[in-house]
C-alpha cells in the first residue's frame, strides 16, 4: 500500500508541474482564453461546451509514461486515452490529467491532476494535486488522508463537524448536455432552500478534497466518470466522509450520482437528496 501511495503522489506531482508550466505557454500569462491561442490547442468532446486542451493530452501522456516505467504490469484508465478493455479486475490506475479544464482554459485557479490506483475496482491509494495552489491531497486505504503544502508542511485531513443539514455548505457541478443541466437545475431549486449555500467550483476532484478538509460539508454530482472521483472520493472517505459512488466501470452517460458528506449530516442529507430526486441517475 505504501508503494502504491508513493507512486500516486509522485506521478501526480510531476504531472501537475507540467500543467503549471504549460498553461502560460499555451494560453498566455493572464486570465481568459487568449486570442492568440492556436486552433489546435482546444477541441470539443461530448458537446461544444466540453473542451479538451493540448495540455490535457500531453499531461496524460506524462502520467502514462511514468507509470509504464514504475508500474509496467498494471492496467491504466485515462480520461483522454481510455483503457485497453473494460475490466476492473486486478490493479488499475485511473487518471484525470486536468480535472477542471474549463477553469484551466480561463485562468480560474481551480483545476487538478487526479491519480488513483484501484484493486478489483476499489480505490486503495490516490493523489489529487491542486495545481494553482500547489496542494497535494493524498490517501491510502485505512491510513487516513493528508494535504501537503508547497512549503513541505503536512496536515491530516478531517471532515467538518456539521450536524445540521440547514447549515451545510454544499458543493456540486453540472453536466455538459442541456437535458441533464435542466434536471440538475430543478434539483438545485429544491435543495437551495434547505442548505446554508451552494458552491460550484468546477472540479469534482477538488470538491471531494474540500469535503475531506472541511472546507465544504458535502458534495454531490451526476454523471461523473471514474477518473473524476477515484482519488478524491478515497481521500474524502479516509478523512471521515460518508461516500456513495457509482460502479467502478460506470460511464458519464449513465448519469449516476456521486455523493460525499460529513458524517454528522449523512443520514439527514441523504434523505434530503432522496426527496429531491437527487439520488436517481440522470442519463445524458
Beta strands, then each sheet from edge to edge (+ up, - down):
strand 1: 42-44
strand 2: 51-53
strand 3: 75-78
strand 4: 91-99
strand 5: 112-119
strand 6: 122-130
strand 7: 135-140
strand 8: 145-148
strand 9: 154-156
strand 10: 169-172
strand 11: 197-199
strand 12: 218-222
strand 13: 242-244
strand 14: 257-261
sheet 1: 1+ 2-
sheet 2: 3+ 4+ 5- 6+ 7- 8+ 9-
sheet 3: 11+ 10+ 12+ 14- 13+
end
